[in-house]
Amino acid sequence: MKRRIGILTSGGDCPGLNACIRGVARASYSMFDAEIIGIQDGYAGLIAGDYKVMQRSDFSGILTLGGTILGTRRTPFSKMRVIGEDNVDKVKAMKDNYKKMRLDCLVTLGGNGTHKTANLLSEEGLNVIGLPKTIDNDIWGTDVTFGFHTAVDIATDVIDRIHTTAASHGRCMVIELMGNKAGWLTLYAGMAGGADIILLPEIPYDIKVVADAVLRRAEAGKDFSIIAVAEGAMSVEEAAMKKKERAAFRQETNFSGIANRIAKELEALVGVEARAVVPGHVQRGGTPSAYDRMLSTLFGVHAAQLIAAENYGQAVAMIGNTVSHNALSDVAGKTKFVPADAQAIRAARSMGISLGD
């Protein structure tokens, strides 16, 4: 019996998407009679019915490519059941197009929002399997997501390069890394790159503590400091505010990014020459690392095995060095934050790295 498998990539792009798509396709072709339907631009394509029947040749030569051959777009989960000005019932449209495509299952590659919508469709009766991609490494239930390892490599390289100019000019360099809610990327890259101070969304910082850490280095004869800060990091004062209050506060204070703010505050408090560095989307671009190619492939193959077993409503995961899966209903809506007692946090503190608290 031929199985028609729809595949889409949703949310932000990251290294490993194409490798994972390839893993799903090649394993499916090998294990059973499969036809792959490529859905364009994530859930937007499923809503609009924008798809194409893929050929086996479409999956050749994409293992090392960054980005996604299917295109991607953010379609917020919070708006999935909201009918906008276009009068489109998005959930109904997705279910109708699933049937029009004659799909036996839908494979979704994405992060937290993607998994929430995947679970919504599963609860609506569709056969869905989720695959965990994000450079933030914040999907609940999996030890690691594909894309994270490559992003850590890139962010670490940025810190390495900044080290040389910081040392040459005797500056304090504040490097803003991606991670709005979870600080895994900043924590790992910060430690791998030898950052002196690491600031995470999970640990609100006191700017006076950060300033003291910079001063202590100066007093010890070290005339430069490297600060790795996650884009979602916030001060203890902001952490005590409600979301709307924080947004209003940042607007009033002309907030232009966390790295810029910290650099200016340190110049005022300590008198050091401070510079902000924002590598931005560079962190999720380019070819995936060998590790991410392997991980993406293993995840894709496991998805095909779930399809073969008709075991739907699952989210693929790495659990204790073994590729396995969790129920989508258990994963959806949960974020994997850096715990206060994480081994890497304890190691950072033991090494004298300041976490701003």
C-alpha positions as CSV (number, residue, x, y, z in Angstrom):
1,M,0.0,0.0,0.0
2,K,1.4,3.4,-1.0
3,R,1.7,6.0,1.8
4,R,1.5,9.7,0.9
5,I,3.6,11.7,3.3
6,G,3.3,15.4,3.6
7,I,6.3,17.3,4.9
8,L,6.6,20.9,5.9
9,T,9.1,23.1,7.7
10,S,7.8,25.9,9.9
11,G,9.1,28.8,12.0
12,G,12.7,30.0,11.7
13,D,15.1,28.2,9.5
14,C,18.1,26.4,11.0
15,P,20.9,24.1,9.9
16,G,19.9,20.4,9.5
17,L,16.4,20.9,8.1
18,N,17.3,19.6,4.6
19,A,19.3,16.7,6.1
20,C,16.2,15.7,8.2
21,I,13.9,16.0,5.2
22,R,16.3,13.8,3.3
23,G,16.4,11.3,6.1
24,V,12.6,11.0,6.2
25,A,12.3,10.6,2.4
26,R,15.2,8.1,1.9
27,A,14.1,5.9,4.8
28,S,10.5,6.0,3.6
29,Y,11.4,5.1,0.1
30,S,13.6,2.2,1.4
31,M,11.0,0.8,3.9
32,F,7.7,1.0,2.0
33,D,6.0,2.3,-1.1
34,A,6.1,6.1,-0.4
35,E,5.1,9.3,-2.1
36,I,6.4,12.5,-0.6
37,I,4.4,15.7,-0.8
38,G,6.4,18.8,-0.2
39,I,4.3,21.6,1.4
40,Q,5.6,25.1,0.8
41,D,6.3,27.7,3.4
42,G,5.2,25.8,6.5
43,Y,1.6,25.8,7.8
44,A,0.9,28.8,5.5
45,G,1.3,26.3,2.6
46,L,-1.0,23.8,4.3
47,I,-3.6,26.5,4.8
48,A,-3.3,27.7,1.2
49,G,-3.0,24.3,-0.4
50,D,0.5,25.1,-1.8
51,Y,2.3,21.9,-2.4
52,K,4.1,19.7,-4.9
53,V,4.7,16.0,-5.4
54,M,8.4,15.4,-4.8
55,Q,10.7,13.3,-6.9
56,R,13.5,11.1,-5.5
57,S,16.0,13.4,-7.2
58,D,14.7,16.3,-5.1
59,F,16.4,14.7,-2.1
60,S,19.8,14.4,-3.6
61,G,22.6,16.9,-2.8
62,I,20.8,18.5,0.1
63,L,22.5,16.9,3.0
64,T,24.9,19.8,3.4
65,L,22.6,22.6,2.5
66,G,21.5,25.1,5.2
67,G,18.0,26.5,5.2
68,T,15.1,24.4,3.8
69,I,14.2,23.4,0.2
70,L,10.5,23.6,1.2
71,G,10.6,27.2,2.4
72,T,9.4,28.3,5.8
73,R,7.3,30.9,7.5
74,R,6.1,31.8,11.0
75,T,2.4,31.1,11.5
76,P,1.8,31.8,15.2
77,F,-0.1,29.1,17.1
78,S,-2.0,31.8,18.9
79,K,-3.7,32.8,15.7
80,M,-4.5,29.4,14.4
81,R,-8.1,29.5,15.6
82,V,-8.5,33.2,14.9
83,I,-10.3,34.1,11.7
84,G,-8.8,37.3,10.3
85,E,-9.7,39.7,7.7
86,D,-9.3,37.1,5.0
87,N,-12.2,35.1,6.5
88,V,-10.1,31.9,6.4
89,D,-10.7,29.3,9.0
90,K,-7.1,28.1,9.2
91,V,-7.7,24.9,11.1
92,K,-10.5,23.8,8.7
93,A,-8.4,24.8,5.7
94,M,-5.5,22.7,6.9
95,K,-7.8,19.7,7.5
96,D,-9.4,20.1,4.1
97,N,-6.1,20.4,2.3
98,Y,-4.7,17.4,4.1
99,K,-7.7,15.4,2.6
100,K,-7.3,17.0,-0.8
101,M,-3.7,16.0,-0.9
102,R,-4.8,12.4,0.1
103,L,-2.2,12.4,2.8
104,D,-1.7,9.4,5.1
105,C,0.3,11.5,7.5
106,L,1.9,14.9,8.0
107,V,5.5,15.3,9.2
108,T,6.3,18.7,10.7
109,L,9.8,20.1,11.3
110,G,9.9,23.0,13.7
111,G,10.2,24.4,17.2
112,N,7.8,25.0,20.1
113,G,5.1,26.8,18.1
114,T,5.3,24.2,15.3
115,H,4.8,21.4,17.8
116,K,1.8,23.1,19.4
117,T,0.1,23.3,16.0
118,A,1.1,19.8,15.2
119,N,-0.6,18.6,18.4
120,L,-3.7,20.7,17.5
121,L,-3.9,18.9,14.1
122,S,-3.4,15.6,15.8
123,E,-6.3,16.3,18.2
124,E,-8.3,17.2,15.2
125,G,-7.9,13.7,13.9
126,L,-4.9,14.0,11.5
127,N,-1.9,11.6,11.5
128,V,1.0,13.8,12.6
129,I,4.6,13.3,13.5
130,G,6.8,16.2,14.9
131,L,10.5,16.6,14.4
132,P,12.4,19.0,16.8
133,K,14.5,21.7,15.2
134,T,15.7,24.9,16.8
135,I,19.0,26.5,17.6
136,D,17.5,27.4,21.0
137,N,17.5,23.7,22.1
138,D,14.4,24.5,24.1
139,I,11.9,21.8,23.1
140,W,10.7,19.8,26.0
141,G,11.4,16.0,26.1
142,T,14.5,15.9,23.9
143,D,18.1,16.2,25.1
144,V,19.0,18.1,22.0
145,T,17.4,19.6,18.9
146,F,19.0,19.6,15.5
147,G,20.5,23.0,14.5
148,F,21.7,23.7,18.1
149,H,25.1,22.1,17.6
150,T,25.9,24.1,14.5
151,A,24.7,27.4,16.1
152,V,26.9,26.7,19.1
153,D,29.9,26.2,16.7
154,I,29.1,29.5,14.9
155,A,28.5,31.5,18.1
156,T,31.7,30.1,19.6
157,D,33.6,31.2,16.5
158,V,32.2,34.7,16.9
159,I,33.4,34.8,20.5
160,D,36.8,33.5,19.5
161,R,37.2,36.2,16.9
162,I,36.0,38.9,19.3
163,H,38.6,37.8,21.9
164,T,41.5,39.0,19.7
165,T,40.1,42.5,19.1
166,A,39.0,42.8,22.7
167,A,42.6,41.9,23.9
168,S,44.2,44.2,21.3
169,H,42.1,47.3,22.3
170,G,41.6,46.5,26.0
171,R,37.8,46.6,25.6
172,C,34.8,45.1,27.2
173,M,32.9,43.3,24.4
174,V,29.2,42.5,24.9
175,I,28.2,39.7,22.4
176,E,24.4,39.3,22.0
177,L,23.5,35.8,21.0
178,M,20.1,34.3,20.0
179,G,17.8,32.9,22.7
180,N,14.7,34.9,23.6
181,K,13.3,32.6,26.3
182,A,16.0,29.9,26.9
183,G,19.7,30.4,27.3
184,W,21.2,27.1,26.1
185,L,23.0,28.6,23.1
186,T,24.5,31.4,25.1
187,L,25.5,29.2,28.0
188,Y,27.3,26.6,25.8
189,A,28.9,29.0,23.4
190,G,29.9,31.3,26.2
191,M,31.6,28.5,28.1
192,A,33.2,27.1,24.9
193,G,34.4,30.6,23.8
194,G,35.8,31.5,27.2
195,A,33.4,34.3,28.1
196,D,34.0,35.9,31.5
197,I,30.4,36.8,32.1
198,I,27.3,34.9,30.8
199,L,23.8,36.3,31.1
200,L,20.8,34.2,30.5
201,P,17.0,34.7,30.3
202,E,16.6,32.2,33.2
203,I,18.8,34.2,35.6
204,P,17.9,37.9,35.9
205,Y,21.1,40.0,36.2
206,D,22.1,42.8,38.4
207,I,24.1,45.3,36.4
208,K,26.1,46.2,39.5
209,V,27.2,42.6,39.8
210,V,28.2,42.6,36.2
211,A,30.2,45.8,36.7
212,D,31.9,44.4,39.7
213,A,33.0,41.3,37.7
214,V,34.5,43.6,35.1
215,L,36.3,45.7,37.8
216,R,37.7,42.6,39.4
217,R,39.2,41.5,36.1
218,A,40.8,44.9,35.7
219,E,42.2,44.9,39.2
220,A,43.7,41.5,38.4
221,G,45.6,43.0,35.5
222,K,43.1,41.8,32.8
223,D,42.3,44.8,30.7
224,F,39.5,43.2,28.6
225,S,36.3,41.3,29.3
226,I,34.0,39.1,27.2
227,I,30.3,39.1,28.0
228,A,28.0,36.6,26.3
229,V,24.4,37.7,26.7
230,A,21.3,36.0,25.4
231,E,18.9,38.4,23.5
232,G,16.2,37.6,26.0
233,A,18.2,38.3,29.2
234,M,16.7,40.9,31.5
235,S,17.7,42.8,34.6
236,V,16.2,41.9,38.0
237,E,14.1,45.1,37.8
238,E,12.6,44.0,34.5
239,A,12.1,40.5,35.6
240,A,9.8,41.8,38.4
241,M,7.6,43.6,35.8
242,K,4.7,42.2,33.9
243,K,5.1,41.8,30.1
244,K,3.3,45.0,29.2
245,E,5.1,47.0,31.9
246,R,8.4,45.7,30.6
247,A,7.5,46.6,27.0
248,A,6.5,50.1,28.1
249,F,9.7,50.5,30.2
250,R,11.9,49.5,27.2
251,Q,10.1,52.0,24.9
252,E,10.5,54.8,27.4
253,T,14.2,54.0,27.8
254,N,14.8,53.7,24.0
255,F,15.8,50.1,24.4
256,S,17.9,49.1,21.3
257,G,18.9,45.6,22.3
258,I,20.3,44.0,25.4
259,A,24.0,44.2,24.3
260,N,23.8,47.9,23.5
261,R,22.2,48.6,26.8
262,I,24.7,46.7,28.9
263,A,27.6,48.2,27.0
264,K,26.4,51.8,27.7
265,E,25.6,51.0,31.3
266,L,29.1,49.5,31.9
267,E,30.8,52.6,30.3
268,A,28.8,54.7,32.7
269,L,29.4,52.6,35.8
270,V,32.9,51.4,35.3
271,G,34.4,53.8,32.8
272,V,35.6,51.0,30.5
273,E,35.4,51.2,26.7
274,A,32.6,48.8,25.9
275,R,31.3,47.6,22.5
276,A,28.2,45.6,21.5
277,V,28.4,42.9,18.9
278,V,25.2,41.3,17.4
279,P,25.9,38.4,15.0
280,G,22.2,37.9,14.6
281,H,21.0,35.5,11.9
282,V,24.5,34.4,11.0
283,Q,24.1,32.0,13.9
284,R,21.5,29.9,12.1
285,G,22.8,30.2,8.6
286,G,25.1,28.0,6.5
287,T,25.9,24.4,6.3
288,P,25.1,22.1,9.2
289,S,27.9,20.6,11.3
290,A,28.7,16.9,10.9
291,Y,26.9,16.3,14.2
292,D,23.7,18.0,13.1
293,R,23.8,16.2,9.8
294,M,23.9,12.9,11.7
295,L,21.3,13.9,14.3
296,S,18.9,15.2,11.6
297,T,19.3,12.0,9.6
298,L,18.7,9.8,12.7
299,F,15.6,11.9,13.5
300,G,14.3,11.6,10.0
301,V,14.8,7.9,9.8
302,H,13.0,7.5,13.2
303,A,10.0,9.4,11.8
304,A,9.9,7.1,8.8
305,Q,9.9,4.1,11.2
306,L,7.0,5.6,13.1
307,I,5.1,6.0,9.8
308,A,5.8,2.4,9.0
309,A,4.4,1.4,12.3
310,E,1.4,3.8,11.9
311,N,2.4,5.2,15.3
312,Y,1.2,8.8,14.9
313,G,0.8,11.7,17.3
314,Q,4.4,11.5,18.3
315,A,7.3,13.9,18.6
316,V,10.8,12.5,17.8
317,A,13.4,13.1,20.5
318,M,16.9,12.2,21.7
319,I,16.5,10.7,25.1
320,G,19.7,9.5,26.8
321,N,21.7,9.1,23.6
322,T,18.9,7.1,22.0
323,V,16.5,8.4,19.4
324,S,13.0,7.8,20.6
325,H,9.8,9.8,20.8
326,N,7.3,11.4,23.1
327,A,3.5,12.0,22.7
328,L,2.9,15.3,20.9
329,S,0.4,16.1,23.7
330,D,3.2,15.8,26.3
331,V,5.5,18.1,24.3
332,A,3.2,20.8,23.1
333,G,3.2,24.1,25.1
334,K,6.2,23.2,27.2
335,T,9.6,24.9,27.0
336,K,12.9,23.4,28.2
337,F,14.6,26.1,30.1
338,V,18.1,26.0,31.5
339,P,17.6,24.7,35.1
340,A,19.3,26.6,37.9
341,D,21.2,23.4,38.9
342,A,22.2,22.4,35.4
343,Q,25.7,20.9,35.3
344,A,26.9,23.6,32.9
345,I,25.6,26.3,35.3
346,R,27.4,24.7,38.2
347,A,30.6,24.3,36.2
348,A,30.5,28.0,35.2
349,R,30.1,29.1,38.7
350,S,32.9,26.8,39.8
351,M,35.2,28.4,37.2
352,G,34.5,31.9,38.5
353,I,32.3,32.9,35.5
354,S,29.8,35.5,36.6
355,L,26.2,34.9,35.7
356,G,25.2,38.4,36.8
357,D,23.4,37.4,40.0
